Amino acid sequence: MPRPTVHKPAGYTSVAPYLTVSGAQGTIDFLIRVFDAQTLRVIPGGDGRIAHAEMRIDDTVTMLTDAVEG
């Protein structure tokens, strides 16, 4: 059976963790301080939270967002 076409952005690994956290900015600060992470992008939400962020640690991109009710 043929393999399906896979879309993966250049520079991203095949599996990328996506974290939903309370206090995404604090998590970003932690990743920078402890793992020397590089911020790739931060997309703010309309309510002051972070809607989406991407951080590179070595060869892995970790994505995260602020948790919301429900």
N, C-alpha and C positions, 0 to 999 in steps of 0.2 A: 504494500500500500504506500503511495507517495506521501511524503511528509508535508504537512500544511505549511504555507508561507508564514514565517514568523517575523513580526515587526519588533525590532529592538533598536533603540537609539544608539548611535555610535558612542563608544566609551562607557556603555552600561553593561553590567554582567547579566547572565541569563536569568538569575534570580535576584530580586532586589527587595529588601525588607521595607515594609510600609508601616510606620508606627502611628497610632492614634493615641495622643497623650494629653494629659492635663498640664498645660503650661509649655507649649511648643517652643517658645522663645528661650525658656530656661533649659530645655533639652538641647537646643541649638548651641547655646552658650557652653553647656557641658561638653558636647561633642567637639567643639573647637578647643576648649581648654584641655581636655583629657586625651583626645585622639588626634589633635591637630587637623580637624576636619576642615575642608574647604567648602564654603557656601556656594552652591551653583545657582540656586534661585529661591526666592521667597515671595509667595503670592499672598498678600494680606486679604483677610476676609472683611466683609463690610462692618462687622461688629468689633473690630480691634483684635480679633483672633487671627491666627495664621491658617489660611485655607489650604496651603500646600507649600512645602519646602523640600529642597533636595540638597543633601550634604554628601560630599565625597570623602571617604576615609580610605586611603591607599587606593585600591582598584575597585572599590565597591561604592555604589551610590545608595544611600539610605534616604527614603522619603518619609515625611511626617506631616501630621496635621493636628490641630487642636481638637480635642474631643468636644462634642456638643451634647446637650440633653437628648436622651432618647436614642 
